[in-house]
Amino acid sequence: MGSNVILDTRPTDTVTARRPTKPAAKARSPREHKLGATARSFAILDHVAASHDPVDVLDIIGSLKLPKATAYRLVDWFVGHGYLAREPGRKRLVVGPRLINLAFGVLSASMRNDAPHLVLQRLVRSLNETCNIGTLLNGEVIYLDRVEAEHWPLRLHYKSGSRVPLHCSAIGKLFLALAPSPRRQRLLQSLELRRFTDHTITDKSKLEAELRQIRKEQVSFDREEYLVGVVCVAVPIIGKNEETLAALAIQAPEARMNLQTARGHLPALRRAAAELAEIFQDK
């Protein structure tokens, strides 16, 4: 009787070789995409805020290696919401009012009990005069911190974030004088030398002569140039690389602090400025 049995002669331990396949690309989660957009947004704001001059969008694209469409979209959003602003008559970018308010709100809160504020308080107690720390932003002086002297008959409504003009304030003229020459010329060209008092310098050549004297002495005076009856003296807060980090100023009624008295305060003012420079650099 015949058999129809078919034998399978393949070895039982044979393994079919297969080409290894690449794992499927992992899709970015919404959270990862959100973090990427957030990082790009902060990078743009940080880049504009850190620049001494207005910034072009193409510079942002090149410096941060951003896709062109992404950079333009984010910049347009920031400008539309006031975090960035466009230079008058041009397309370059500067810090906008909303970002300034945000920054100085945070700064004011952080400095209220911080080391710079304590230095300022100590200086005010020593001199019994109002003192402030200021910096330069978008062509204006902005106060970082301020401590009022007790029993001061003149109450000025200044606070962190308050702004004063460059050409008629002690801090403003100090920053103009100490700025590198190309930047100083750009600032001077953009300034409106508006008269605030009879003592305001409104002639460009006279202002430039004053700036040369400030560079020589490393001290600046406001001789009732912004407010009638108010005198101010300012010195720079200088970093290790000789950059001007900020400025420290005393403000007082002219009846109590004339120019001779103001010069007598310079040693205490410069000691406090050196202490503040160390604090700022440590941070």
Stockholm file with secondary structure:
# STOCKHOLM 1.0

chainA/1-283         MGSNVILDTRPTDTVTARRPTKPAAKARSPREHKLGATARSFAILDHVAASHDPVDVLDIIGSLKLPKATAYRLVDWFVGHGYLAREPGRKRLVVGPRLINLAFGVLSASMRNDAPHLVLQRLVRSLNETCNIGTLLNGEVIYLDRVEAEHWPLRLHYKSGSRVPLHCSAIGKLFLALAPSPRRQRLLQSLELRRFTDHTITDKSKLEAELRQIRKEQVSFDREEYLVGVVCVAVPIIGKNEETLAALAIQAPEARMNLQTARGHLPALRRAAAELAEIFQDK
#=GR chainA/1-283 SS CCCCCCCCCSCTTCCCCCCCCCCCCCCCCHHHHHHHHHHHHHHHHHHHHHCSSCBCHHHHHHHHTCCHHHHHHHHHHHHHTTSEEECTTSCCEEECHHHHHHHHHHHHHHHTTSHHHHHHHHHHHHHCSEEEEEEEETTEEEEEEEECCTTCSCCCCCCTTCEECSTTSHHHHHHHHHSCHHHHHHHHHHCCCCCCSTTCCCCHHHHHHHHHHHHHHTCEEEESSSSTTEEEEEEEEECTTSCEEEEEEEEEETTTCCHHHHHHTHHHHHHHHHHHHHHHHHC
#=GC SS_cons         CCCCCCCCCSCTTCCCCCCCCCCCCCCCCHHHHHHHHHHHHHHHHHHHHHCSSCBCHHHHHHHHTCCHHHHHHHHHHHHHTTSEEECTTSCCEEECHHHHHHHHHHHHHHHTTSHHHHHHHHHHHHHCSEEEEEEEETTEEEEEEEECCTTCSCCCCCCTTCEECSTTSHHHHHHHHHSCHHHHHHHHHHCCCCCCSTTCCCCHHHHHHHHHHHHHHTCEEEESSSSTTEEEEEEEEECTTSCEEEEEEEEEETTTCCHHHHHHTHHHHHHHHHHHHHHHHHC
//
